[in-house]
Amino acid sequence: MNIKRRGNRGTGAALLVIAILAFIAYAYFLLASEWGMLVLQFTVLGAVAVLLLVLGWIGYTMLTAPREEKKERPSGGGY
């Protein structure tokens, strides 16, 4: 158990460092280089693609889901 927890902490630390370095690189390319407009365009393109992918996935799931059968209520005066 202790070894597994330590491994998770190492993975978590690595992910944290990667996220911070990726943000610094993104901010540099967006604000301090001649590639800023291209980086912004790719960012917006990626965001719209993810949004439309989720929307399409929801539509596909609704389209292919089996129909729910209506349950009939038992007739009578019971509670």
N, C-alpha and C positions, 0 to 999 in steps of 0.2 A: 504493500500500500504506500509506504513512504517513498519508495523509488518512483512509483507511478506519479505521485503528487509532485515530486521534484521535476520529473519530465514535463509535466503540464506547466509548471512555472517557467521552465526554460523555453518552452514553446510560446507561452504567453509573453515573455520578455522579448523574444525574437520578433513576434508579431507587433509588439508595441514599438520597437526600434524601427522596423520596416515601415510602419505607418507614419512615424515621425519623419523619417528620411524621404518617403514618398511625398509627403506634404511639402517639405522644404523644396524638393526638386520641382514639384508642380507649381509652387508659388514663384520660384525663380523663372521657370519657363513662361509662366503667365505674365509676370510683371517686369522682369528684367532682361528679357531677350527679345530678338526680333520675331520669335516664333509665337508670341503671345496670342495673336488673333487666331492662328491655326489651332493652338492648344484650346482656346475657348470654343472654337467651332467643333472640335472633336469631343469636348466635354458635353456640350449641348446635344450633339448627335448621339452620344452614348446614353445620356439621360432620357432622351425621347425614345430611343430604341428599347431601353429597359422598361419604360412605362408602357409602351405599346406591346411588348412581349408579355407583360403581366396581364394586360387587357385581353390579348388574344388567348392566353392560357385560360383565363376565366371563361371566355366565350366557348372555347373548345370543351372545357369541363362541363359547362351547362348543356352544350349540344349533345355530348356523348353520355351523359348521366342517364341511368334508367329512370323511367317514369315511376313516380310513387303511386301506389294504388290507394284509393280512398277506402278507409275503413268504415264499414257500416256500423251504425249504432244499434245496439240491441233494442228492439221495440218492447214496450211494456212500461209499467209504472214503477219499476225498481229504481233504487237510488244509485 
